[in-house]
Amino acid sequence: MENYCDPLDKRCTEQVLWTITGRCNFRCRFCCVNTPDSALDEMTHLEAIQSIDRMAKCGVRSLKISGGEPFVREDFWSLVDYVLEKGMKIEKIYTNGWLLTDSVLDQFEQRSMKPEFCVGFDGVEKHDWMRGIKGAEQAARNALIRCYLRGFPTSVEMNIHRGNTDVLRETVDTLADLGVRKIICHEVRNNDMWKRYAAGNEMSTKEYVEAVLRYIPEYYADGMRVDVRFEGVVDLYKGTGEYRVIDYKDEGKKGYLGWYIGPDGQIVSWKRITDDMENVWKEGYLEKVRETCVQAKEKYCKKIS
């Protein structure tokens, strides 16, 4: 733990993504960290408190909290209170939604907090399979509705794989109905867990980009109802017809997106664009995405206006 915050001391960052536990109540097929028997487990309460002290000392102003499942930590509220005491805010919490009850939202409101909840949702009628728990999809839907009715902002992260591209359109439409403000889609990384449990649903980065290309016209045709980001490919903006193709050359100049603190207290930074995505862009897909957006905007935005 002594060397844990040294990189922050030297680099100074205002925001940190902190995985406060490696434990989880789900059995996701793709996750090598967030498992019920995670080898990384979590820091002790004292270690977590010391980490908060070091983040505050390094000038961190806001945190994004993830897991595992953050709400399985018995000292969750104690850590939240200490973060607030040190003058930092919790901007976003990543959760599977199972434990996101009204009583949990009550606790946040009692602290005058309205963090964004980012709920995992991997496709209509596909989610339970991906998360390894029967009822996971309904729990996610319930959590999103509960947050919407109580004024908590929500977003969704969706893992794209060969088995759910056929419900991408329906899923985006469903999430828009549930009041989700933004959907972040990304390809499933081919780690050891996913290779073992994917059941033939692995897809290459090129296949992922091609799935995005097929969906873009559908997004415009459906009225652009919610912001959608396809990581490494394109941002599509609600209602406006505007878009931003994620050019690997520009993103590469920005270097690293930010700092991530693992459940064992180790700190790493992560790249904006993967090497596989750079290789796909070099094959000409950058222009294909741009052309598809232009054509869809010209075709459908005139009809909507």
Residue pairs with C-beta under 8 A, 6 or more apart in sequence:
1 47
1 50
1 51
1 265
4 51
4 54
4 261
4 265
4 266
4 267
5 51
5 54
5 55
5 57
5 58
5 267
7 259
7 267
7 269
8 16
8 54
8 55
8 58
8 59
8 60
8 259
8 267
9 57
9 58
11 259
12 58
12 59
13 58
13 59
13 60
13 258
13 259
14 59
14 60
14 61
14 62
15 60
15 61
15 62
15 63
15 64
15 91
15 258
15 259
16 55
16 60
16 63
16 64
16 258
16 259
16 260
16 261
17 63
17 64
17 66
17 258
17 259
17 260
17 261
18 51
18 55
18 63
18 64
18 65
18 66
18 260
18 261
19 33
19 66
19 67
19 68
19 260
19 261
19 262
19 263
20 42
20 43
20 48
20 65
20 66
20 67
20 68
20 70
20 73
20 76
20 79
20 263
21 41
21 42
21 67
21 68
21 69
21 70
21 72
21 73
21 263
22 33
22 34
22 35
22 38
22 39
22 40
22 41
22 42
22 67
22 68
22 262
22 263
22 264
23 34
23 36
23 38
23 41
23 42
23 67
23 68
23 69
23 72
23 73
24 31
24 34
24 35
24 36
24 38
24 67
24 68
24 69
24 72
24 96
25 36
25 69
25 72
25 96
25 98
25 99
25 133
26 34
26 69
26 96
26 98
26 131
26 132
26 133
26 136
27 35
27 36
27 131
27 132
27 133
28 34
28 35
28 120
28 130
28 131
28 132
28 193
29 129
29 130
29 131
29 132
29 193
29 194
29 197
29 198
30 130
30 159
30 188
30 189
30 191
30 193
30 194
30 197
30 198
31 193
32 191
32 192
32 193
33 40
33 68
33 262
33 263
34 67
34 68
34 69
35 193
38 68
38 263
40 262
40 263
40 264
41 263
41 264
42 48
42 68
42 73
42 263
42 264
43 51
43 263
43 264
43 265
45 75
45 78
45 79
47 265
48 75
48 79
49 79
49 82
51 261
51 265
52 79
52 82
52 83
52 86
52 88
53 86
55 63
55 86
55 88
56 86
56 87
56 88
60 88
61 88
61 89
62 88
62 89
62 90
62 91
63 83
63 88
63 89
63 90
63 91
64 90
64 91
64 92
64 93
64 94
65 90
65 92
65 93
65 94
66 93
66 94
67 73
67 94
67 95
67 263
68 263
69 95
69 96
69 98
69 99
70 76
70 93
70 94
70 95
71 95
71 99
71 100
71 104
72 99
73 79
77 107
80 90
80 111
80 113
81 111
83 89
83 90
84 90
84 111
84 113
89 113
90 113
90 115
91 115
91 116
92 115
92 116
92 117
92 118
92 155
93 115
93 116
93 117
93 118
94 118
94 120
94 157
95 117
95 118
95 119
95 120
95 143
96 119
96 120
96 131
96 136
96 139
96 140
97 117
97 119
97 120
97 139
97 140
97 142
97 143
97 144
98 133
98 136
98 139
98 143
100 117
100 119
100 143
100 146
100 147
101 146
102 146
102 150
105 146
105 147
105 150
105 152
108 114
108 115
108 152
109 150
114 151
114 152
114 153
115 152
116 152
116 153
116 154
116 155
116 181
117 143
117 147
117 152
117 153
117 154
117 155
118 154
118 155
118 156
118 157
118 184
119 140
119 143
119 144
119 154
119 155
119 156
119 157
120 127
120 131
120 140
120 156
120 157
120 158
120 159
121 127
121 137
121 140
121 144
121 156
121 157
121 158
121 171
121 175
122 130
122 131
122 158
122 159
122 164
123 130
123 158
123 163
123 164
123 167
123 168
123 171
124 137
124 167
124 170
124 171
124 174
125 137
125 167
126 163
126 164
126 167
127 136
127 137
127 140
128 134
128 135
128 136
128 137
129 163
130 159
130 161
130 164
141 178
144 154
144 156
144 175
144 178
144 179
144 180
145 178
145 179
147 153
147 154
147 179
148 154
148 178
148 179
153 181
154 178
154 179
154 180
154 181
155 180
155 181
155 182
155 183
155 184
156 175
156 180
156 182
156 183
156 184
157 183
157 184
157 185
157 186
158 164
158 171
158 183
158 184
158 185
158 186
159 185
159 186
159 187
159 188
160 168
160 185
160 186
160 187
160 188
160 203
160 208
160 211
160 230
161 187
161 188
161 198
161 201
161 202
161 203
162 200
162 201
162 202
162 203
162 207
163 199
163 200
163 201
164 171
164 201
165 211
165 214
165 215
168 185
168 211
168 215
169 215
169 218
169 222
172 183
172 219
172 222
172 225
172 226
172 228
173 222
173 225
175 183
175 226
176 225
176 226
180 226
181 226
181 227
182 226
182 227
182 228
182 229
183 226
183 227
183 228
183 229
184 229
184 231
185 212
185 228
185 229
185 230
185 231
186 230
186 231
186 232
187 203
187 205
187 208
187 231
187 232
188 194
188 198
188 202
188 203
190 202
194 202
195 202
203 211
204 276
205 232
205 274
205 276
205 277
205 279
205 280
206 280
206 283
206 285
208 233
209 233
209 277
209 280
209 285
209 289
212 230
212 233
212 234
212 289
213 285
213 288
213 289
213 292
216 234
216 236
216 289
216 292
216 293
216 296
217 292
217 295
217 296
217 299
217 300
219 228
219 236
219 296
220 241
220 296
220 297
220 299
220 300
220 301
221 296
221 300
223 239
223 304
224 236
224 237
224 238
224 239
224 240
224 241
224 304
225 238
225 239
226 238
227 235
227 236
227 237
227 238
228 235
228 236
229 235
229 236
230 236
231 246
232 246
232 248
232 273
232 274
232 277
233 245
233 246
233 277
233 289
234 243
234 244
234 245
234 246
234 289
234 293
235 243
235 244
235 246
236 243
236 293
237 243
237 244
241 297
241 300
241 301
241 304
243 293
243 297
245 286
245 289
245 290
245 293
246 273
247 281
247 286
248 273
248 277
248 278
248 281
248 286
251 272
251 273
252 272
252 273
252 278
254 272
255 271
255 272
256 269
256 270
256 271
256 272
257 269
257 270
257 271
257 272
258 269
258 270
259 267
259 268
259 269
260 267
260 268
260 269
260 270
261 267
262 268
